[in-house]
Amino acid sequence: CGVCHGGRADGAGDRGQGADLRVFNKGFKKFVETVKAGKETGRAMKMPAWGGVLTDETIYQIGAYLETLAKNGANWGKPADH
């Protein structure tokens, strides 16, 4: 994850600018869906799908860790219907 999102999840990765996951506001469920299926970003590099590589448990653990890094105003608990 750190290659794109940075070692501190701030979006300052080695391969350009990934999303700053400390301010992710779409909720835990949307995070899991995005990690599993990937996402078109409109940039040359898109978020790849990791569902065939990472187990659900690993994805949940990553999400739980990222919640601990969240900045004020980030809402990891927000429903995914946005």
TORTITOR-865737 format. One record per atom (N, C-alpha, C): atom name; x, y, z; chain; residue in one letter. Coordinates in steps of 0.02 Angstrom, whole numbers. Layout:
REM TORTITOR-865737
R   atom        x        y        z   chain   res
R     CA        X        Y        Z       A     A
...
***
This chain:
REM TORTITOR-865737
R   atom        x        y        z   chain   res
R      N       41      -60        0       A     C
R     CA        0        0        0       A     C
R      C       43       63        0       A     C
R      N       99       59       37       A     G
R     CA      142      117       46       A     G
R      C      174      143      -17       A     G
R      N      181      100      -68       A     V
R     CA      212      123     -130       A     V
R      C      172      180     -160       A     V
R      N      107      175     -158       A     C
R     CA       64      229     -185       A     C
R      C       38      276     -131       A     C
R      N       19      250      -74       A     H
R     CA      -13      290      -22       A     H
R      C       36      317       30       A     H
R      N       99      297       26       A     G
R     CA      148      321       74       A     G
R      C      150      280      137       A     G
R      N      207      280      169       A     G
R     CA      216      242      231       A     G
R      C      173      265      288       A     G
R      N      148      327      283       A     R
R     CA      104      354      335       A     R
R      C       32      363      310       A     R
R      N       17      332      253       A     A
R     CA      -50      334      222       A     A
R      C      -70      404      203       A     A
R      N      -21      449      194       A     D
R     CA      -36      519      179       A     D
R      C      -37      534      104       A     D
R      N      -30      484       63       A     G
R     CA      -33      493       -9       A     G
R      C       34      510      -41       A     G
R      N       87      510       -2       A     A
R     CA      153      527      -28       A     A
R      C      193      463      -41       A     A
R      N      171      424      -90       A     G
R     CA      205      362     -106       A     G
R      C      260      371     -157       A     G
R      N      298      319     -168       A     D
R     CA      353      321     -216       A     D
R      C      330      326     -288       A     D
R      N      270      304     -303       A     R
R     CA      244      303     -372       A     R
R      C      194      359     -384       A     R
R      N      210      417     -362       A     G
R     CA      164      472     -372       A     G
R      C      120      483     -312       A     G
R      N       63      510     -324       A     Q
R     CA       18      532     -271       A     Q
R      C      -43      486     -265       A     Q
R      N      -44      444     -215       A     G
R     CA     -103      403     -201       A     G
R      C     -150      443     -156       A     G
R      N     -208      417     -144       A     A
R     CA     -256      450      -99       A     A
R      C     -228      454      -28       A     A
R      N     -244      509        6       A     D
R     CA     -227      517       76       A     D
R      C     -279      478      116       A     D
R      N     -261      420      140       A     L
R     CA     -309      376      174       A     L
R      C     -325      399      245       A     L
R      N     -290      448      269       A     R
R     CA     -304      475      336       A     R
R      C     -368      516      336       A     R
R      N     -391      536      276       A     V
R     CA     -452      576      271       A     V
R      C     -506      540      231       A     V
R      N     -499      475      224       A     F
R     CA     -548      435      189       A     F
R      C     -616      444      222       A     F
R      N     -668      460      182       A     N
R     CA     -732      477      212       A     N
R      C     -791      437      184       A     N
R      N     -776      381      154       A     K
R     CA     -830      341      123       A     K
R      C     -850      280      165       A     K
R      N     -819      271      221       A     G
R     CA     -837      217      266       A     G
R      C     -796      153      255       A     G
R      N     -794      113      306       A     F
R     CA     -755       52      306       A     F
R      C     -776        4      250       A     F
R      N     -842       -3      241       A     K
R     CA     -868      -49      190       A     K
R      C     -844      -29      121       A     K
R      N     -845       36      105       A     K
R     CA     -822       60       40       A     K
R      C     -746       49       33       A     K
R      N     -709       57       87       A     F
R     CA     -637       43       86       A     F
R      C     -626      -30       65       A     F
R      N     -661      -76       97       A     V
R     CA     -653     -147       82       A     V
R      C     -671     -160        9       A     V
R      N     -726     -133      -14       A     E
R     CA     -747     -143      -84       A     E
R      C     -694     -117     -133       A     E
R      N     -666      -59     -118       A     T
R     CA     -616      -28     -162       A     T
R      C     -552      -70     -163       A     T
R      N     -530      -93     -106       A     V
R     CA     -469     -134     -104       A     V
R      C     -480     -199     -143       A     V
R      N     -538     -229     -135       A     K
R     CA     -552     -292     -169       A     K
R      C     -558     -284     -245       A     K
R      N     -595     -234     -267       A     A
R     CA     -612     -227     -338       A     A
R      C     -568     -178     -376       A     A
R      N     -532     -135     -340       A     G
R     CA     -494      -83     -372       A     G
R      C     -538      -24     -389       A     G
R      N     -507       28     -418       A     K
R     CA     -546       88     -434       A     K
R      C     -511      127     -489       A     K
R      N     -551      150     -536       A     E
R     CA     -525      195     -587       A     E
R      C     -518      263     -555       A     E
R      N     -460      294     -562       A     T
R     CA     -446      356     -527       A     T
R      C     -445      417     -572       A     T
R      N     -445      406     -638       A     G
R     CA     -439      462     -684       A     G
R      C     -367      484     -694       A     G
R      N     -322      448     -662       A     R
R     CA     -251      462     -669       A     R
R      C     -219      406     -710       A     R
R      N     -156      415     -728       A     A
R     CA     -121      363     -766       A     A
R      C     -118      298     -726       A     A
R      N     -113      303     -660       A     M
R     CA     -112      244     -617       A     M
R      C     -178      239     -581       A     M
R      N     -208      181     -585       A     K
R     CA     -271      171     -549       A     K
R      C     -258      127     -488       A     K
R      N     -307      124     -445       A     M
R     CA     -304       80     -387       A     M
R      C     -316        9     -411       A     M
R      N     -265      -35     -406       A     P
R     CA     -274     -104     -429       A     P
R      C     -320     -144     -383       A     P
R      N     -348     -196     -408       A     A
R     CA     -389     -242     -368       A     A
R      C     -343     -289     -330       A     A
R      N     -354     -293     -265       A     W
R     CA     -314     -337     -222       A     W
R      C     -354     -396     -194       A     W
R      N     -417     -402     -215       A     G
R     CA     -460     -455     -188       A     G
R      C     -434     -525     -201       A     G
R      N     -398     -535     -256       A     G
R     CA     -370     -601     -271       A     G
R      C     -303     -613     -239       A     G
R      N     -277     -562     -205       A     V
R     CA     -210     -567     -175       A     V
R      C     -215     -567      -98       A     V
R      N     -255     -522      -72       A     L
R     CA     -261     -515        1       A     L
R      C     -324     -550       26       A     L
R      N     -319     -581       84       A     T
R     CA     -378     -612      115       A     T
R      C     -423     -557      144       A     T
R      N     -486     -574      155       A     D
R     CA     -531     -527      188       A     D
R      C     -503     -505      255       A     D
R      N     -477     -552      293       A     E
R     CA     -449     -536      359       A     E
R      C     -393     -484      353       A     E
R      N     -350     -492      304       A     T
R     CA     -295     -445      295       A     T
R      C     -321     -376      276       A     T
R      N     -370     -373      232       A     I
R     CA     -400     -310      212       A     I
R      C     -432     -276      272       A     I
R      N     -467     -313      313       A     Y
R     CA     -499     -285      373       A     Y
R      C     -446     -259      422       A     Y
R      N     -391     -295      428       A     Q
R     CA     -337     -273      473       A     Q
R      C     -305     -208      448       A     Q
R      N     -296     -203      383       A     I
R     CA     -268     -141      355       A     I
R      C     -317      -83      368       A     I
R      N     -381      -95      356       A     G
R     CA     -431      -43      368       A     G
R      C     -433      -22      442       A     G
R      N     -428      -70      487       A     A
R     CA     -428      -55      558       A     A
R      C     -367      -13      577       A     A
R      N     -310      -29      548       A     Y
R     CA     -250       11      560       A     Y
R      C     -259       82      533       A     Y
R      N     -286       88      473       A     L
R     CA     -295      154      444       A     L
R      C     -343      197      485       A     L
R      N     -392      165      516       A     E
R     CA     -437      203      560       A     E
R      C     -399      236      617       A     E
R      N     -345      205      640       A     T
R     CA     -305      234      695       A     T
R      C     -266      294      672       A     T
R      N     -256      301      606       A     L
R     CA     -219      358      578       A     L
R      C     -265      415      557       A     L
R      N     -330      404      560       A     A
R     CA     -379      452      534       A     A
R      C     -372      521      566       A     A
R      N     -378      572      524       A     K
R     CA     -378      640      548       A     K
R      C     -449      659      569       A     K
R      N     -454      712      608       A     N
R     CA     -520      738      626       A     N
R      C     -559      754      563       A     N
R      N     -622      734      562       A     G
R     CA     -664      745      504       A     G
R      C     -669      685      458       A     G
R      N     -620      640      462       A     A
R     CA     -624      578      423       A     A
R      C     -679      536      455       A     A
R      N     -716      501      414       A     N
R     CA     -771      462      442       A     N
R      C     -769      391      414       A     N
R      N     -730      350      445       A     W
R     CA     -724      280      423       A     W
R      C     -789      242      436       A     W
R      N     -831      265      479       A     G
R     CA     -894      231      494       A     G
R      C     -951      250      448       A     G
R      N     -940      298      404       A     K
R     CA     -992      323      359       A     K
R      C    -1017      266      314       A     K
R      N    -1082      262      303       A     P
R     CA    -1109      211      258       A     P
R      C    -1079      215      188       A     P
R      N    -1079      160      153       A     A
R     CA    -1047      156       87       A     A
R      C    -1092      179       30       A     A
R      N    -1151      203       43       A     D
R     CA    -1198      221      -11       A     D
R      C    -1188      292      -36       A     D
R      N    -1126      317      -37       A     H
R     CA    -1111      385      -62       A     H
R      C    -1072      382     -125       A     H
***
